Amino acid sequence: MAKVVVYAILAATFIVLVLFAHKKQNRTQSIEGLISRRIGRRLEMPVFDPLVTRIERLSHEKEAGTKTVEAAKEEEDDMFEEYFAQERRLNTTMRIKFLFPLLDAAPRDGFVSLKELQTWMMQQTEDNMGYRTAKELELQDKDKDGVITFEEYLPQFSKQDIEKNEKGHGEAGWWMEQFKNSDFDHNGSLDIEEFNNFLHPEDSRNGDTQRWVLTERMTGMDTNGDGKLEYREFVQNTYEMYKEFAKFETEEDENVPTAQLLFAELDRNKDRFLVANELRPILHYLQPGEMSYAKYYSTFLCHEADEDKDGKLSLEEMLRHEDVFYKAVHHEELDDEDYFDHDEL
């Protein structure tokens, strides 16, 4: 359930994180483990091919009974007829050839740049988040008015709990604060866009939501509990976390600012302390959401398939590394190799 998802993501604030080894040769072995360990659970991994997402959704809808057996079978037959080989195995060669011109969009130069791949992967992730949000809204919207109230989504809290407004982690007041942050029009309920913001606070562009996430995140970094980070706390509890992701993006240690320089840059009022709002520029390093992971995963995909290390992918390179795009990010439902096939180049 999404409420478990939200709770698990936010509870990750208190998890001691183990970061991946920084040597370049270990990058490909570390990124998937890093993505999971950063929040202490398995996150929804980015999926390269929207057809794979379509297969997963069809499977989930069949299991949930939201699609009739006859309708699901008809859609499945149409899909297999169009995209699968006679052995009912997805022809990944054909799929990459079909998708390549869609990725090669700006500019259309016969290559897929890292930026183009990131744009594609982030769009797939955003679409998937929106789909899951719509399904959760449909499930939790008890009166079917198209919006979610606090009482509908969190019925375990009584009126007295809400009135007490306890702000401890997981208490009614804690949830209510984020609910109000997401209620952009202040009408007491969340439409689908606001509900999506509520379910995925790490990916929010809303300043109040970002401050709420960072305040939670600081709980595990502010060792003396004064509500701000001094330089020592920043170095010990924040900088290394930032540095590992920054190195992964740049691939070079020398391109990552030192702890002293980064602290000085973030300390806008020059009081030698950092409060939650001052950490907003590095939020996606400290508490990355699914959109950030999609961006990081794009870097991983490009690194794996870019044989000549020119920073872009040719069609031939992508075809020679089909397994990277079709097996590295599969969910359990699609782990069976019988689903996938490729042509010899």
Secondary structure, 3 states (H helix, E strand, C coil): CHHHHHHHHHHHHHCCCCCCCCCHHHHHHHHHHHHHHCCCCCCCCCCCCHHHHHHHHHHHHHHHCCCCHHHHHHHHHHHHHHHECCCCCEEHHHHHHHHHHHHCCCCCCCCEEHHHHHHHHHHHHHHHHHHHHHHHHHHHCCCCCCCEEHHHHCCCCCHHHHHHCCCCCCCHHHHHHHHHHHCCCCCCEECHHHHHHHHCHHHCCCHHHHHHHHHHHHCCCCCCCCCCECHHHHHHHHHHHHHHHHHHHHCCHHHCCCHHHHHHHHCCCCCCCECHHHHHHHHHHHCCCHHHHHHHHHHHHHHHHCCCCCCEECHHHHHHCHHHHHHCCCCHHHCCHHHEECCCC
